[in-house]
Structure formats: C-alpha cells, structure tokens
Amino acid sequence: MAEPSKTEQRKAEHVNIILQENVSAEYNYWNDVRLVHTALPEIDLDDVDVSVKFFGKRLEAPLIISSMTGGFGMGKEINGNLAKAAAEVGVAMGVGSQRAALEKPELEPTYAVVKDYGVPLVFANLGAPQLVPQEGKRAYGVADARKAITMIEADAIIIHLNFLQEVVQPEGDRRAKGCLPAIKALATKFPLMAKETGAGISRETAQKLKAAGARAIDVGGLGGTSFSAVEHYRARKEAASLKERLGATFWNWGIPTPASILLADVGLPLVATGGVRSGLDVAKGIALGATMAGMAKPMLEAARVSADAAVQELRAVVEELKAAMFLTGSTSIKALQERPVIVSPPTASWLEAGEA
C-alpha cells in the first residue's frame, strides 16, 4: 500500500479537526435574522411544497450537501453515505476538491462512489487557486475540469474560492492573479457555480462572477466552520507558530452569510451556505433571497455515523423548513422568497456599509 500523499494527509486532518475541535465562527449571524410569524396562515401544512429547480434539475428540497471531502481513505465511506442520503431525500450534493484524484488517480474511487447512487444534482469541484500556475505546480484547465466532471458524472462544476484558507495554510497557494479569466474560460465550456468557503461574497465580486459566466453563486459566508480555525489547529500540530498565529488572527474574517446573500444578489441564483444548522436557517436564507441552502458540518457529523443518520438529518431539516414555511403562510419556495425579513445588528451594519 502506497504511503499517503501530503494532500491525502491534509484532507484527513481537515475532517478530523472539524469533527473534534471547535472550529466555528464565534458569532451565529443567523440569530440576527427573523421571519415574521403569520398567526392565520390560511394554508394547510400538507400544501407546503419545498421542491425547487436548480441547474435545470428538480430537487425535492432546496438543499445541497456542501462540498466537503474525498481524496483520502475515509472520504469514500463519507461520500458514499452522503450520496445515498442525497439520493433518498432528493437533494443536491457536491464533492470536495478533486485535485487529489487528478494528482493521484488511485484516489478517484473516493469521489466516484457518488455515481453508485441516483443523486439528482451532482457538482464536481476544483479550487480557483489551481486554475493559475502556483509555485512548482501547473495550472488546471478545461481538460482537468472535464476529467473532474466525468469522474463523478457531475451535472455541473463548482469552482471554490478559498484564498483565506490558502493564506493561513502552511503549504497554501499564494497566487490569485488570473483566476477570474480562468473561471470565465471554464464557464464557457461547463455549467459553473462559484463558491466561497467561509468568508462570503461581496457585491463587487458577485458582479465579476456574473460577468464571467457563472450560473450561480454559493456565498459560503462567515458563520459556520472557519477554515482559518482549521488551519490554526493544523499549524499548531506542526509547530508552525506564524501560521498558527495567522489562523487565530483571521478566525472570524469574512462577510456574514445573511449579509452576503443580500450583497451578492446580482440576478443569479444564490446558495446560502455558512453556519446553516437547521431548516429554520434554510428558511431564513431563502427569505433573504437565496434559492438553495448548503449544509456541511451537520452532514459530515451524520455521515461519519451512517447513511441512515445522514438521511435522518436531512429529513429533520426538511421538516423544520416546512414548519417555517407553514408559519409564514408560504406554500412554495418562491412565496417564501417574498416574505418579510427583519435583520438586526451586527448583520444589519454590513448591509448599511454595502449600500454606501
């Protein structure tokens, strides 16, 4: 058996740290968002329809299991459990960055396992930093993206924007110049969604991504797992004191998810990801203007147990979403998007600054 590569070791460390350490942002910004209760909803709970169309596919609920893993031993089991759950409940799924399998083809099964299940919408995944030449590494292009898509029979590709993680990571990639043209080149060939990984999307960035041809944006805002925190723990383990300090300094860096949904509203479908822990959070994200919501850590925790646990978690989230829709008199996702929302500080302060 070949020795695990540095990439495999890093991916395993990421999962273990997320499961074992406190890596959440210090503040839950979803608590700043309130839906207005409707005492006379004049609808029946059974009338509530949570289905939605996204990237041309019909989903039973507006949920995506956010891109998390693959590329190391345990990744196959986790992705298999997540895919089984996504197929059973009828929601979308993204895999983690596929760079590991492009570098080391024997790791492909840790991602390709999702093909064994009828997931209604599957996203491949590559990182924006890999689209430009990094020190000692070539840039990925159209052929690599096509290979990533084919590997898991994906319907579309995610390009994730994770420069916060890269800058605090001991072995992170430092070059960002040229990523936008590279995204544009891929968007001409494949259905593409741009995704932040925990620091949010500003209006200016959303406009640039729209102009580049992105079909949707996953805002991936501040409020959930902080990859700066994850890298802080990795650096501590490796006795990399400067990187440990950087990880701590930027632990709470970013645009809160609820604010990012409003700021990134430039006419593209949005996914609310970042600290989404319940169906009520999903409802809040949709009422703010998102079409979908993404969940990562709660699904990782469940999938680490079993596929059944992941199914149970998804079904609970769907029931919470239905309850929130019932209590706001919303029979459809479109109706929920039009319901009034109250946003309090500190999240409200972001919106004032964004409109300045």
ZAMARGU-4260 file (C-alpha; in steps of 0.2 Angstrom, whole numbers, plus 5000, padded with zeros to 4 digits):
<rodrens>
0) 5000/5000/5000 | 5007/5017/4995 | 5011/5030/5008 | 4998/5043/5009 | 5002/5059/5000
5) 5003/5076/5008 | 4987/5081/5000 | 4979/5065/5007 | 4986/5068/5025 | 4979/5086/5024
10) 4962/5081/5019 | 4961/5068/5033 | 4967/5081/5045 | 4954/5093/5040 | 4940/5081/5043
15) 4947/5075/5060 | 4949/5093/5066 | 4932/5098/5060 | 4924/5084/5069 | 4935/5085/5085
20) 4939/5104/5088 | 4928/5119/5090 | 4931/5127/5073 | 4915/5138/5072 | 4915/5157/5070
25) 4912/5165/5086 | 4895/5173/5082 | 4880/5165/5074 | 4874/5178/5062 | 4858/5168/5058
30) 4852/5174/5075 | 4851/5192/5068 | 4838/5186/5055 | 4819/5184/5060 | 4805/5179/5050
35) 4788/5187/5053 | 4775/5175/5061 | 4758/5173/5052 | 4745/5169/5065 | 4732/5165/5052
40) 4742/5156/5038 | 4727/5151/5028 | 4736/5136/5021 | 4737/5118/5026 | 4754/5110/5031
45) 4751/5097/5018 | 4750/5111/5005 | 4768/5117/5008 | 4779/5112/4993 | 4798/5113/4996
50) 4803/5107/4979 | 4814/5118/4968 | 4823/5118/4951 | 4841/5122/4951 | 4853/5120/4936
55) 4839/5113/4927 | 4836/5098/4939 | 4821/5096/4950 | 4825/5094/4969 | 4813/5088/4982
60) 4820/5101/4994 | 4831/5117/4991 | 4847/5109/4999 | 4864/5105/4994 | 4876/5094/5004
65) 4891/5106/5003 | 4907/5101/4995 | 4917/5093/5009 | 4928/5078/5006 | 4936/5064/4995
70) 4954/5061/4991 | 4959/5050/5006 | 4953/5033/5014 | 4939/5039/5024 | 4932/5050/5011
75) 4925/5036/5001 | 4914/5030/5015 | 4909/5048/5019 | 4905/5052/5001 | 4895/5036/4999
80) 4884/5039/5014 | 4881/5057/5009 | 4877/5052/4991 | 4865/5038/4997 | 4856/5051/5008
85) 4855/5064/4995 | 4848/5052/4983 | 4835/5045/4995 | 4829/5063/5000 | 4831/5070/4983
90) 4843/5084/4986 | 4860/5090/4978 | 4877/5086/4983 | 4895/5092/4979 | 4911/5083/4982
95) 4927/5090/4990 | 4941/5097/4979 | 4946/5084/4966 | 4964/5090/4965 | 4969/5075/4975
100) 4962/5062/4962 | 4969/5072/4947 | 4986/5071/4955 | 4984/5053/4961 | 4972/5043/4950
105) 4970/5029/4963 | 4961/5041/4974 | 4947/5043/4961 | 4935/5030/4969 | 4934/5041/4985
110) 4924/5053/4974 | 4917/5041/4960 | 4907/5032/4974 | 4894/5045/4971 | 4890/5038/4954
115) 4883/5022/4963 | 4868/5032/4969 | 4854/5042/4959 | 4859/5059/4966 | 4848/5071/4957
120) 4861/5085/4955 | 4880/5082/4957 | 4893/5095/4957 | 4911/5092/4953 | 4924/5103/4962
125) 4941/5112/4959 | 4949/5126/4968 | 4952/5143/4960 | 4970/5144/4966 | 4973/5128/4955
130) 4967/5137/4939 | 4983/5148/4939 | 5001/5142/4940 | 5007/5140/4958 | 5025/5138/4963
135) 5031/5121/4956 | 5013/5117/4950 | 5004/5118/4933 | 4988/5127/4931 | 4972/5117/4928
140) 4962/5120/4913 | 4947/5114/4903 | 4954/5096/4901 | 4956/5094/4920 | 4939/5101/4923
145) 4931/5089/4911 | 4940/5075/4920 | 4934/5080/4936 | 4916/5081/4930 | 4917/5064/4921
150) 4925/5056/4937 | 4909/5058/4946 | 4896/5060/4931 | 4893/5078/4938 | 4880/5089/4931
155) 4890/5105/4934 | 4906/5111/4942 | 4910/5121/4957 | 4925/5132/4957 | 4929/5136/4975
160) 4936/5152/4981 | 4947/5148/4997 | 4961/5161/4997 | 4958/5164/5016 | 4962/5146/5019
165) 4977/5147/5007 | 4985/5162/5015 | 4984/5154/5033 | 4988/5136/5027 | 5006/5131/5030
170) 5008/5124/5012 | 4995/5136/5004 | 4995/5143/4987 | 4999/5162/4986 | 4995/5167/4968
175) 4977/5173/4964 | 4981/5184/4948 | 4972/5177/4933 | 4959/5167/4942 | 4944/5177/4935
180) 4949/5174/4917 | 4952/5156/4921 | 4934/5155/4928 | 4927/5163/4913 | 4936/5151/4901
185) 4928/5136/4911 | 4911/5144/4912 | 4911/5145/4893 | 4913/5126/4892 | 4903/5119/4908
190) 4889/5124/4919 | 4898/5133/4933 | 4894/5138/4951 | 4907/5149/4961 | 4908/5145/4979
195) 4916/5154/4994 | 4922/5143/5008 | 4918/5153/5023 | 4922/5171/5020 | 4907/5177/5009
200) 4905/5185/4993 | 4904/5204/4991 | 4893/5213/4978 | 4908/5218/4968 | 4914/5200/4967
205) 4897/5194/4963 | 4896/5206/4948 | 4913/5200/4942 | 4907/5182/4943 | 4891/5185/4934
210) 4901/5194/4920 | 4912/5179/4919 | 4898/5167/4916 | 4894/5159/4932 | 4877/5151/4933
215) 4875/5153/4951 | 4885/5159/4967 | 4886/5149/4983 | 4890/5164/4995 | 4899/5152/5008
220) 4899/5166/5021 | 4906/5168/5039 | 4896/5160/5052 | 4900/5141/5051 | 4916/5131/5050
225) 4931/5143/5049 | 4945/5136/5039 | 4956/5149/5046 | 4952/5140/5063 | 4955/5123/5055
230) 4972/5128/5048 | 4976/5136/5065 | 4975/5119/5073 | 4985/5111/5059 | 4999/5124/5061
235) 4999/5121/5080 | 5001/5102/5077 | 5016/5106/5065 | 5023/5119/5077 | 5022/5132/5063
240) 5020/5146/5075 | 5017/5160/5062 | 5004/5151/5053 | 4996/5146/5070 | 4995/5165/5074
245) 4988/5169/5057 | 4974/5156/5059 | 4969/5164/5075 | 4970/5181/5069 | 4958/5178/5054
250) 4947/5166/5063 | 4932/5177/5061 | 4937/5185/5045 | 4923/5187/5031 | 4906/5193/5027
255) 4892/5185/5037 | 4881/5173/5027 | 4865/5183/5029 | 4873/5199/5023 | 4882/5191/5009
260) 4865/5184/5002 | 4859/5202/5001 | 4875/5209/4995 | 4878/5196/4981 | 4861/5197/4974
265) 4865/5202/4956 | 4852/5192/4947 | 4860/5175/4949 | 4853/5160/4959 | 4861/5160/4976
270) 4865/5147/4988 | 4865/5151/5007 | 4880/5142/5015 | 4889/5146/5031 | 4883/5141/5048
275) 4866/5134/5041 | 4862/5121/5055 | 4843/5119/5054 | 4828/5120/5042 | 4824/5137/5050
280) 4841/5144/5045 | 4837/5137/5027 | 4821/5146/5028 | 4829/5162/5033 | 4842/5161/5019
285) 4828/5159/5006 | 4818/5173/5013 | 4833/5184/5011 | 4834/5179/4993 | 4843/5163/4991
290) 4836/5149/4980 | 4845/5135/4990 | 4855/5132/5006 | 4870/5122/5009 | 4875/5112/5024
295) 4892/5105/5028 | 4897/5101/5046 | 4880/5094/5052 | 4880/5082/5037 | 4898/5077/5039
300) 4894/5073/5058 | 4879/5062/5052 | 4888/5054/5038 | 4903/5049/5049 | 4890/5038/5058
305) 4880/5031/5044 | 4870/5034/5028 | 4854/5032/5038 | 4860/5045/5051 | 4863/5057/5036
310) 4845/5053/5029 | 4838/5057/5046 | 4847/5074/5047 | 4841/5079/5030 | 4823/5074/5034
315) 4823/5084/5050 | 4830/5099/5041 | 4816/5097/5028 | 4803/5096/5042 | 4809/5112/5050
320) 4809/5121/5033 | 4791/5115/5030 | 4786/5121/5048 | 4794/5138/5045 | 4785/5140/5028
325) 4769/5135/5036 | 4771/5148/5050 | 4774/5162/5037 | 4760/5156/5025 | 4772/5151/5011
330) 4766/5136/5000 | 4781/5137/4989 | 4800/5142/4989 | 4795/5157/4978 | 4782/5163/4990
335) 4795/5161/5005 | 4807/5172/4995 | 4794/5186/4995 | 4791/5185/5014 | 4797/5200/5025
340) 4813/5198/5035 | 4819/5208/5049 | 4838/5209/5050 | 4846/5216/5066 | 4864/5222/5070
345) 4878/5217/5068 | 4872/5209/5052 | 4862/5224/5048 | 4878/5235/5049 | 4885/5226/5034
350) 4870/5230/5023 | 4872/5248/5028 | 4890/5248/5023 | 4887/5238/5007 | 4874/5251/5001
355) 4886/5266/5005
</rodrens>
